């Protein structure tokens, strides 16, 4: 059930980004689905290790990208979020992160918080 909800939310974000991006001709809005999939996957992948605090992982990732993710105005390969919509590295990273997160959600139990 939880995996279905995760997929539904990511799909809704992707659809909303696609509609808004198409209507407003916004390249940034088109990347919403990819970025949502990446950040959700990252959070779900770390949840078994750190429990409920995993919700802060996307925030930490955003800060890391803002502070260390660029070289002379060009994003590094690991900084998935600011890359172009059709960038194959960013698309692959988002797909792998979401698949890993869903696998963790299905197979591993989150760490109990004390």
Secondary structure as UniProt FT lines:
FT   HELIX           2..24
FT   HELIX           27..30
FT   HELIX           32..50
FT   HELIX           51..56
FT   HELIX           57..68
FT   STRAND          70..71
FT   TURN            72..73
FT   STRAND          74..75
FT   TURN            77..78
FT   TURN            81..82
FT   TURN            85..86
FT   HELIX           88..107
//
